[in-house]
Each structure stands twice: as structure tokens, then as C-alpha cells.
């Protein structure tokens, strides 16, 4: 991802925490401190943290060195999330990170005249939080 602001076309709906983001229906959910944006239009979930399905092995991820021995792991949304690490590969991952860290409020926000919201990409994302 670049250091330029990331633009989202966000439309409010009549349901709280359900938004149309770039034309897709998205639901913002939080469980165990993990914010996930569930894109119902394509059936994907986005988060700022690496994760594996709950049928996967956390011990194996640590043994293989993919996750650190002392990383904090949380079960949420049917997945094990490595809450210690931050990985952003999609703009919805960035939006989830900004919501989770309190830098963007999905209920109270101001869009420009075209209905777009620009979110500045952090100068330096933490690799670990």
C-alpha cells in the first residue's frame, strides 16, 4: 500500500455498523478486541491481524516461526487472530485497523461532495501492537 490517502466511497444505511463501501455491503463487527469488516457482497472478512481458521493449529504456527512464541492470540469471528502483529494487504484491512485503533468512527464521519472519505495512510504502521 502507498503512503497516499486511501479513498473509500462510504454510504450510510438504516442499520448501525452496516455500510456500503465502494458499492459492497459491509458489516463492521468487533469481538474480543478484533475489528473485522465483513464484505457480504463477496463473502470475505478483513482485519488488520493475520489469522487462521479455528480448525488450524496455533501451536503449529508458532513452531514454524510464522507467529512469535509470545504473540497474543484471540479467538474471534471463527478464526484465531494474532493480535500482536499488524498486516495490511487490502484497503479494508486498513479501514479495520483505523476503526480498531479509534482513528475512524464508522458511525460519525464526514464524506466529501462525492460521498468519499479519505483516510490518511499512517506514515509508519506498527508491525506489532
C-alpha positions as CSV (number, residue, x, y, z in Angstrom):
1,X,0.0,0.0,0.0
2,X,1.2,3.5,-0.7
3,X,1.6,6.5,1.6
4,X,-1.1,8.4,-0.2
5,X,-4.6,8.8,1.4
6,X,-6.8,5.8,0.7
7,X,-10.3,6.8,-0.6
8,X,-13.5,5.0,0.2
9,X,-16.9,5.7,-1.2
10,X,-19.0,5.1,2.0
11,X,-22.7,5.3,2.2
12,X,-24.6,5.0,5.5
13,X,-27.6,2.6,5.7
14,X,-30.5,2.4,8.0
15,X,-28.7,-0.2,10.1
16,X,-25.9,0.7,12.5
17,X,-22.4,-0.6,11.6
18,X,-23.7,-1.7,8.1
19,X,-22.2,0.5,5.4
20,X,-21.9,0.4,1.6
21,X,-18.2,0.6,1.0
22,X,-17.2,1.1,-2.7
23,X,-20.6,-0.4,-3.7
24,X,-20.3,-3.5,-1.5
25,X,-22.5,-4.2,1.6
26,X,-20.1,-4.4,4.6
27,X,-20.8,-5.0,8.2
28,X,-18.4,-3.9,10.9
29,X,-18.1,-6.3,13.8
30,X,-16.0,-6.4,16.9
31,X,-15.3,-9.4,19.0
32,X,-12.6,-9.9,21.7
33,X,-11.0,-6.6,20.7
34,X,-10.7,-7.6,17.0
35,X,-12.5,-5.4,14.4
36,X,-13.4,-7.2,11.2
37,X,-15.1,-5.8,8.2
38,X,-17.3,-8.5,6.7
39,X,-17.9,-7.8,3.0
40,X,-21.2,-9.6,2.4
41,X,-21.1,-8.9,-1.3
42,X,-18.1,-11.1,-1.9
43,X,-18.1,-13.2,1.3
44,X,-14.7,-12.1,2.7
45,X,-13.7,-10.7,6.1
46,X,-10.9,-8.1,6.5
47,X,-8.8,-7.4,9.6
48,X,-5.5,-5.8,10.4
49,X,-4.3,-9.0,12.0
50,X,-3.1,-12.3,10.5
51,X,-5.4,-15.2,11.2
52,X,-6.1,-18.9,10.7
53,X,-9.3,-20.8,10.7
54,X,-10.3,-22.0,14.2
55,X,-9.6,-25.6,13.0
56,X,-6.0,-24.6,12.4
57,X,-3.2,-25.0,14.9
58,X,-1.8,-22.0,16.8
59,X,1.0,-24.2,18.2
60,X,2.0,-25.2,14.6
61,X,2.1,-21.5,13.5
62,X,4.3,-20.7,16.5
63,X,6.5,-23.8,16.0
64,X,7.0,-23.0,12.3
65,X,8.1,-19.4,13.3
66,X,5.2,-17.8,11.4
67,X,4.0,-16.4,14.7
68,X,6.1,-15.4,17.7
69,X,6.3,-17.6,20.8
70,X,4.8,-14.9,23.0
71,X,2.3,-13.4,20.5
72,X,-1.2,-12.8,21.8
73,X,-3.8,-15.0,20.1
74,X,-7.5,-14.3,20.3
75,X,-10.4,-16.4,19.0
76,X,-12.9,-14.2,17.2
77,X,-15.3,-14.5,14.3
78,X,-14.4,-18.2,13.9
79,X,-10.7,-17.5,13.5
80,X,-7.6,-17.3,15.6
81,X,-6.2,-13.8,15.2
82,X,-2.6,-12.9,16.1
83,X,-3.4,-9.7,17.9
84,X,0.2,-8.8,18.4
85,X,1.0,-8.4,14.7
86,X,-0.4,-6.0,12.1
87,X,-0.6,-7.0,8.4
88,X,-2.4,-4.8,5.9
89,X,-2.7,-6.0,2.3
90,X,-6.1,-4.6,1.3
91,X,-7.7,-1.2,1.9
92,X,-10.4,-2.8,4.0
93,X,-7.7,-4.1,6.3
94,X,-6.6,-0.5,6.7
95,X,-10.1,0.6,7.5
96,X,-10.5,-2.1,10.1
97,X,-7.2,-1.0,11.7
98,X,-8.3,2.6,11.8
99,X,-11.6,1.7,13.4
100,X,-9.9,-0.7,15.9
101,X,-7.4,2.0,17.0
102,X,-10.0,4.7,17.2
103,X,-8.7,6.7,14.3
104,X,-12.0,6.4,12.3
105,X,-15.6,6.3,13.6
106,X,-17.8,4.2,11.3
107,X,-21.0,5.9,12.8
108,X,-19.9,9.6,12.8
109,X,-17.9,10.5,9.7
110,X,-18.0,13.2,7.0
111,X,-17.8,12.4,3.4
112,X,-16.9,14.8,0.6
113,X,-19.4,16.0,-2.1
114,X,-18.9,12.8,-4.0
115,X,-19.6,10.7,-0.9
116,X,-16.0,9.7,-0.5
117,X,-13.9,9.5,2.7
118,X,-10.1,9.9,2.5
119,X,-8.2,8.1,5.2
120,X,-4.5,9.0,5.5
121,X,-2.3,6.0,5.3
122,X,-0.2,6.0,8.5
123,X,3.3,7.1,7.9
124,X,4.6,4.1,9.7
125,X,2.3,1.2,10.6
126,X,3.4,-0.8,13.6
127,X,4.4,-4.3,12.8
128,X,3.4,-5.2,16.3
129,X,0.8,-3.7,18.7
